[in-house]
């Protein structure tokens, strides 16, 4: 009798344990489905677009938490340390530099937007009018200085030595038929140089506060195929995460492209 009771109690205990485990499993699965996806952005266009992405994602059962930063350093650090799931605030050359020099195991899973660099002038109405010996201001930091030179090469104003890409610098100019004089300044100061120089290569984030629209006011502007397109970034070991791929697909969808085009009026462009 005692033996039978013991067997019944054991069976009941096993059954209760199984039910509890199944219940816990169901709860875990449900919470995993509802987990917030924390995405780091910088204030401004990146944040504005991501808020729209979050609204579209909600329609598809995904919850995105948009986390704003005021610099470009912390979003990568937070992602690498696991405090974020993704970030969307940098172009590919910047990411490459971070990976190379800081050893962060981060990777891009796709393009987002481009804040195009453009060439402006208070003297010329067309790039073909540029005179011999014209003074050109370009950013003095390696990433954006190379970006300006590539843009000038695009229209034949200069030629860079073979093999030069986003890391180009003034010494890499091997042909300068117009004898352009390059003046390297801090990128933020370049819009103010327009009255004193002939051409100015300005990043969009500095052009907008100066009242410059890259599509309407420039002589030359990068297109969506620029190597400086911004990217969606994740940790290397999450590169094939299906949920993150779904977030990227939502970002690259028609509703988001329409929002970018209508809201920003060409000051930023979809890079997809």
C-alpha positions as a Markdown table, in Angstrom:
| # | Residue | x | y | z |
|---|---|---|---|---|
| 1 | Unk | 0.0 | 0.0 | 0.0 |
| 2 | Unk | 2.8 | 2.4 | 1.0 |
| 3 | Unk | 4.6 | 1.4 | -2.2 |
| 4 | Unk | 1.5 | 2.2 | -4.3 |
| 5 | Unk | 1.0 | 5.6 | -2.7 |
| 6 | Unk | 4.7 | 6.4 | -3.2 |
| 7 | Unk | 4.3 | 5.6 | -6.9 |
| 8 | Unk | 1.2 | 7.7 | -7.3 |
| 9 | Unk | 2.8 | 10.6 | -5.5 |
| 10 | Unk | 5.9 | 10.3 | -7.8 |
| 11 | Unk | 3.8 | 10.2 | -10.9 |
| 12 | Unk | 1.8 | 13.3 | -9.7 |
| 13 | Unk | 5.0 | 15.1 | -9.0 |
| 14 | Unk | 6.4 | 14.4 | -12.5 |
| 15 | Unk | 3.2 | 15.5 | -14.1 |
| 16 | Unk | 3.1 | 18.7 | -12.1 |
| 17 | Unk | 6.7 | 19.4 | -13.0 |
| 18 | Unk | 6.0 | 18.8 | -16.7 |
| 19 | Unk | 3.0 | 21.2 | -16.6 |
| 20 | Unk | 5.1 | 23.8 | -14.9 |
| 21 | Unk | 8.0 | 23.4 | -17.4 |
| 22 | Unk | 5.6 | 23.6 | -20.3 |
| 23 | Unk | 4.0 | 26.7 | -18.8 |
| 24 | Unk | 7.4 | 28.4 | -18.3 |
| 25 | Unk | 8.4 | 27.5 | -21.8 |
| 26 | Unk | 5.2 | 29.1 | -23.2 |
| 27 | Unk | 5.8 | 32.2 | -21.2 |
| 28 | Unk | 9.5 | 32.5 | -22.3 |
| 29 | Unk | 8.4 | 32.1 | -25.9 |
| 30 | Unk | 5.8 | 34.7 | -25.6 |
| 31 | Unk | 8.2 | 37.2 | -24.0 |
| 32 | Unk | 10.8 | 36.5 | -26.7 |
| 33 | Unk | 8.2 | 37.4 | -29.4 |
| 34 | Unk | 7.4 | 40.6 | -27.6 |
| 35 | Unk | 11.0 | 41.6 | -26.8 |
| 36 | Unk | 11.9 | 45.2 | -27.7 |
| 37 | Unk | 14.5 | 45.7 | -30.3 |
| 38 | Unk | 16.8 | 48.5 | -29.1 |
| 39 | Unk | 18.2 | 50.6 | -32.0 |
| 40 | Unk | 20.7 | 53.4 | -31.4 |
| 41 | Unk | 20.5 | 56.5 | -33.6 |
| 42 | Unk | 21.9 | 60.0 | -33.5 |
| 43 | Unk | 19.5 | 62.9 | -33.1 |
| 44 | Unk | 18.1 | 64.4 | -36.3 |
| 45 | Unk | 17.3 | 62.6 | -39.6 |
| 46 | Unk | 18.4 | 59.2 | -38.3 |
| 47 | Unk | 16.1 | 59.4 | -35.3 |
| 48 | Unk | 13.2 | 60.8 | -37.4 |
| 49 | Unk | 13.4 | 58.0 | -40.0 |
| 50 | Unk | 13.7 | 55.3 | -37.3 |
| 51 | Unk | 10.6 | 56.6 | -35.5 |
| 52 | Unk | 8.7 | 56.0 | -38.8 |
| 53 | Unk | 10.3 | 52.5 | -39.1 |
| 54 | Unk | 9.1 | 51.8 | -35.5 |
| 55 | Unk | 5.5 | 52.6 | -36.5 |
| 56 | Unk | 5.7 | 50.3 | -39.5 |
| 57 | Unk | 7.3 | 47.6 | -37.5 |
| 58 | Unk | 4.5 | 47.7 | -34.9 |
| 59 | Unk | 2.1 | 46.8 | -37.7 |
| 60 | Unk | 4.1 | 43.7 | -38.3 |
| 61 | Unk | 4.3 | 42.7 | -34.6 |
| 62 | Unk | 7.7 | 44.1 | -33.9 |
| 63 | Unk | 8.5 | 46.5 | -31.1 |
| 64 | Unk | 11.4 | 48.9 | -31.7 |
| 65 | Unk | 12.8 | 51.1 | -29.0 |
| 66 | Unk | 14.6 | 54.1 | -30.5 |
| 67 | Unk | 17.6 | 55.2 | -28.4 |
| 68 | Unk | 19.0 | 58.6 | -29.2 |
| 69 | Unk | 22.6 | 59.6 | -28.8 |
| 70 | Unk | 24.4 | 62.9 | -29.2 |
| 71 | Unk | 27.7 | 61.6 | -30.6 |
| 72 | Unk | 28.9 | 58.9 | -33.0 |
| 73 | Unk | 31.1 | 57.0 | -30.4 |
| 74 | Unk | 28.6 | 55.7 | -27.9 |
| 75 | Unk | 26.1 | 54.0 | -30.3 |
| 76 | Unk | 28.9 | 51.6 | -31.4 |
| 77 | Unk | 30.2 | 51.1 | -27.9 |
| 78 | Unk | 26.7 | 50.3 | -26.6 |
| 79 | Unk | 26.1 | 47.9 | -29.5 |
| 80 | Unk | 29.4 | 46.1 | -29.0 |
| 81 | Unk | 28.7 | 45.7 | -25.3 |
| 82 | Unk | 25.2 | 44.3 | -25.9 |
| 83 | Unk | 23.2 | 47.3 | -24.6 |
| 84 | Unk | 21.7 | 47.8 | -28.1 |
| 85 | Unk | 20.5 | 45.3 | -30.7 |
| 86 | Unk | 21.3 | 47.4 | -33.7 |
| 87 | Unk | 22.3 | 51.0 | -34.7 |
| 88 | Unk | 21.7 | 53.3 | -37.6 |
| 89 | Unk | 23.8 | 56.4 | -37.6 |
| 90 | Unk | 27.0 | 56.0 | -39.6 |
| 91 | Unk | 28.3 | 55.4 | -43.1 |
| 92 | Unk | 30.3 | 52.4 | -44.2 |
| 93 | Unk | 33.8 | 54.1 | -44.2 |
| 94 | Unk | 33.2 | 55.3 | -40.6 |
| 95 | Unk | 32.2 | 51.8 | -39.6 |
| 96 | Unk | 35.2 | 50.3 | -41.3 |
| 97 | Unk | 37.5 | 52.6 | -39.4 |
| 98 | Unk | 35.9 | 51.7 | -36.1 |
| 99 | Unk | 36.2 | 48.0 | -36.8 |
| 100 | Unk | 39.9 | 48.4 | -37.9 |
| 101 | Unk | 41.1 | 50.7 | -35.2 |
| 102 | Unk | 39.0 | 49.7 | -32.2 |
| 103 | Unk | 38.5 | 46.0 | -32.9 |
| 104 | Unk | 34.8 | 46.1 | -32.5 |
| 105 | Unk | 33.1 | 43.0 | -33.9 |
| 106 | Unk | 30.3 | 44.9 | -35.8 |
| 107 | Unk | 29.1 | 44.6 | -39.3 |
| 108 | Unk | 26.6 | 46.2 | -41.7 |
| 109 | Unk | 23.5 | 44.3 | -42.9 |
| 110 | Unk | 22.3 | 46.9 | -45.4 |
| 111 | Unk | 22.0 | 50.5 | -46.5 |
| 112 | Unk | 19.7 | 53.1 | -45.0 |
| 113 | Unk | 20.1 | 56.8 | -46.1 |
| 114 | Unk | 22.7 | 59.1 | -47.5 |
| 115 | Unk | 23.3 | 62.6 | -46.2 |
| 116 | Unk | 24.9 | 63.7 | -49.5 |
| 117 | Unk | 28.0 | 65.9 | -49.7 |
| 118 | Unk | 27.6 | 68.6 | -52.2 |
| 119 | Unk | 29.7 | 71.3 | -53.9 |
| 120 | Unk | 28.4 | 74.9 | -53.5 |
| 121 | Unk | 29.5 | 78.2 | -54.9 |
| 122 | Unk | 28.5 | 81.9 | -54.6 |
| 123 | Unk | 30.6 | 82.6 | -57.7 |
| 124 | Unk | 29.5 | 80.0 | -60.2 |
| 125 | Unk | 26.2 | 78.7 | -61.5 |
| 126 | Unk | 27.5 | 75.6 | -63.2 |
| 127 | Unk | 30.5 | 73.3 | -62.4 |
| 128 | Unk | 31.7 | 73.8 | -66.0 |
| 129 | Unk | 32.4 | 77.5 | -65.2 |
| 130 | Unk | 35.1 | 76.8 | -62.7 |
| 131 | Unk | 38.1 | 78.9 | -63.6 |
| 132 | Unk | 41.8 | 78.1 | -63.5 |
| 133 | Unk | 43.3 | 78.5 | -60.0 |
| 134 | Unk | 39.9 | 78.3 | -58.3 |
| 135 | Unk | 40.1 | 78.0 | -54.5 |
| 136 | Unk | 38.3 | 75.0 | -53.1 |
| 137 | Unk | 37.6 | 74.3 | -49.4 |
| 138 | Unk | 37.4 | 70.6 | -48.3 |
| 139 | Unk | 37.1 | 69.0 | -44.9 |
| 140 | Unk | 40.4 | 68.5 | -43.1 |
| 141 | Unk | 39.4 | 65.1 | -41.6 |
| 142 | Unk | 40.5 | 61.9 | -43.5 |
| 143 | Unk | 37.0 | 60.5 | -44.0 |
| 144 | Unk | 35.3 | 63.6 | -45.4 |
| 145 | Unk | 38.4 | 65.0 | -47.1 |
| 146 | Unk | 38.6 | 61.9 | -49.3 |
| 147 | Unk | 34.9 | 62.1 | -49.9 |
| 148 | Unk | 35.2 | 65.7 | -51.3 |
| 149 | Unk | 38.1 | 64.7 | -53.6 |
| 150 | Unk | 36.1 | 61.7 | -54.9 |
| 151 | Unk | 33.2 | 64.0 | -55.7 |
| 152 | Unk | 35.5 | 66.5 | -57.6 |
| 153 | Unk | 37.0 | 63.5 | -59.5 |
| 154 | Unk | 33.5 | 62.4 | -60.5 |
| 155 | Unk | 33.2 | 65.5 | -62.8 |
| 156 | Unk | 36.8 | 65.5 | -64.1 |
| 157 | Unk | 38.1 | 68.4 | -62.1 |
| 158 | Unk | 40.9 | 66.3 | -60.7 |
| 159 | Unk | 42.2 | 62.7 | -61.1 |
| 160 | Unk | 43.4 | 60.7 | -58.1 |
| 161 | Unk | 46.1 | 58.1 | -58.3 |
| 162 | Unk | 45.0 | 54.5 | -59.2 |
| 163 | Unk | 43.7 | 52.5 | -56.2 |
| 164 | Unk | 42.7 | 55.5 | -54.2 |
| 165 | Unk | 39.3 | 55.3 | -52.7 |
| 166 | Unk | 37.6 | 56.7 | -49.6 |
| 167 | Unk | 41.0 | 57.3 | -47.9 |
| 168 | Unk | 42.1 | 59.8 | -50.6 |
| 169 | Unk | 44.0 | 62.9 | -49.6 |
| 170 | Unk | 45.3 | 66.0 | -51.4 |
| 171 | Unk | 48.8 | 64.4 | -52.1 |
| 172 | Unk | 46.9 | 61.6 | -54.0 |
| 173 | Unk | 45.8 | 64.2 | -56.7 |
| 174 | Unk | 47.9 | 63.2 | -59.8 |
| 175 | Unk | 46.1 | 65.4 | -62.4 |
| 176 | Unk | 44.7 | 68.9 | -61.6 |
| 177 | Unk | 44.1 | 70.6 | -65.0 |
| 178 | Unk | 42.3 | 73.6 | -63.5 |
| 179 | Unk | 45.2 | 74.1 | -61.0 |
| 180 | Unk | 42.7 | 74.1 | -58.1 |
| 181 | Unk | 44.0 | 75.4 | -54.8 |
| 182 | Unk | 42.8 | 73.2 | -51.9 |
| 183 | Unk | 42.1 | 74.8 | -48.5 |
| 184 | Unk | 41.5 | 72.2 | -45.8 |
| 185 | Unk | 39.2 | 73.4 | -43.0 |
| 186 | Unk | 37.2 | 71.8 | -40.2 |
| 187 | Unk | 34.0 | 70.5 | -41.9 |
| 188 | Unk | 31.7 | 72.7 | -39.7 |
| 189 | Unk | 33.5 | 75.9 | -40.8 |
| 190 | Unk | 33.2 | 75.3 | -44.6 |
| 191 | Unk | 29.8 | 76.8 | -45.2 |
| 192 | Unk | 31.1 | 80.1 | -43.8 |
| 193 | Unk | 34.0 | 80.0 | -46.3 |
| 194 | Unk | 31.7 | 80.4 | -49.4 |
| 195 | Unk | 32.2 | 84.2 | -49.5 |
| 196 | Unk | 36.0 | 83.9 | -49.5 |
| 197 | Unk | 36.5 | 80.9 | -51.8 |
| 198 | Unk | 35.2 | 79.7 | -55.2 |
| 199 | Unk | 34.0 | 76.2 | -54.3 |
| 200 | Unk | 33.0 | 74.6 | -51.0 |
| 201 | Unk | 32.5 | 70.9 | -50.4 |
| 202 | Unk | 29.9 | 70.7 | -47.6 |
| 203 | Unk | 28.4 | 67.8 | -45.7 |
| 204 | Unk | 24.6 | 67.9 | -45.5 |
| 205 | Unk | 24.5 | 68.0 | -41.7 |
| 206 | Unk | 26.4 | 71.4 | -41.9 |
| 207 | Unk | 24.7 | 72.6 | -45.1 |
| 208 | Unk | 21.2 | 72.5 | -43.7 |
| 209 | Unk | 21.8 | 74.9 | -40.7 |
| 210 | Unk | 23.5 | 77.2 | -43.2 |
| 211 | Unk | 20.4 | 77.3 | -45.3 |
| 212 | Unk | 21.8 | 75.2 | -48.1 |
| 213 | Unk | 19.8 | 72.5 | -49.9 |
| 214 | Unk | 22.1 | 69.9 | -51.7 |
| 215 | Unk | 19.5 | 69.3 | -54.4 |
| 216 | Unk | 18.5 | 72.9 | -55.1 |
| 217 | Unk | 21.6 | 75.0 | -54.3 |
| 218 | Unk | 24.6 | 72.9 | -55.2 |
| 219 | Unk | 26.6 | 72.6 | -58.4 |
| 220 | Unk | 27.3 | 68.9 | -57.8 |
| 221 | Unk | 25.9 | 66.4 | -55.3 |
| 222 | Unk | 26.5 | 62.8 | -54.4 |
| 223 | Unk | 23.9 | 60.3 | -55.5 |
| 224 | Unk | 22.4 | 57.2 | -53.7 |
| 225 | Unk | 25.3 | 55.0 | -55.0 |
| 226 | Unk | 27.9 | 57.0 | -53.0 |
| 227 | Unk | 30.2 | 54.8 | -50.9 |
| 228 | Unk | 29.2 | 57.0 | -48.0 |
| 229 | Unk | 25.7 | 55.6 | -47.7 |
| 230 | Unk | 24.7 | 55.1 | -44.1 |
| 231 | Unk | 24.2 | 51.5 | -42.9 |
| 232 | Unk | 22.3 | 49.4 | -40.4 |
| 233 | Unk | 24.8 | 47.8 | -38.0 |
| 234 | Unk | 24.6 | 44.7 | -35.8 |
| 235 | Unk | 27.1 | 42.5 | -33.9 |
| 236 | Unk | 29.0 | 40.1 | -36.2 |
| 237 | Unk | 27.5 | 37.1 | -34.6 |
| 238 | Unk | 24.0 | 38.5 | -35.2 |
| 239 | Unk | 24.4 | 39.2 | -38.9 |
| 240 | Unk | 22.0 | 36.4 | -39.9 |
| 241 | Unk | 19.4 | 37.2 | -37.3 |
| 242 | Unk | 16.0 | 37.0 | -39.1 |
| 243 | Unk | 14.3 | 39.6 | -36.9 |
| 244 | Unk | 17.0 | 42.1 | -37.6 |
| 245 | Unk | 16.8 | 41.3 | -41.3 |
| 246 | Unk | 13.0 | 42.0 | -41.0 |
| 247 | Unk | 13.8 | 45.4 | -39.4 |
| 248 | Unk | 16.1 | 46.2 | -42.4 |
| 249 | Unk | 13.4 | 45.2 | -44.9 |
| 250 | Unk | 10.9 | 47.5 | -43.2 |
| 251 | Unk | 13.4 | 50.3 | -43.3 |
| 252 | Unk | 13.9 | 49.7 | -47.0 |
| 253 | Unk | 10.2 | 49.5 | -47.8 |
| 254 | Unk | 8.2 | 51.8 | -50.0 |
| 255 | Unk | 6.4 | 53.6 | -47.1 |
| 256 | Unk | 9.7 | 54.6 | -45.5 |
| 257 | Unk | 11.2 | 55.7 | -48.9 |
| 258 | Unk | 8.1 | 57.8 | -49.4 |
| 259 | Unk | 8.5 | 59.4 | -46.0 |
| 260 | Unk | 12.2 | 60.2 | -46.6 |
| 261 | Unk | 11.5 | 61.8 | -50.0 |
| 262 | Unk | 8.5 | 63.8 | -48.9 |
| 263 | Unk | 9.7 | 64.9 | -45.5 |
| 264 | Unk | 13.3 | 65.8 | -46.3 |
| 265 | Unk | 12.8 | 67.1 | -49.8 |
| 266 | Unk | 16.1 | 65.9 | -51.1 |
| 267 | Unk | 18.3 | 67.0 | -48.2 |
| 268 | Unk | 18.7 | 63.3 | -47.5 |
| 269 | Unk | 18.2 | 60.4 | -49.9 |
| 270 | Unk | 17.1 | 56.8 | -49.6 |
| 271 | Unk | 20.3 | 54.7 | -50.2 |
| 272 | Unk | 18.3 | 51.6 | -51.2 |
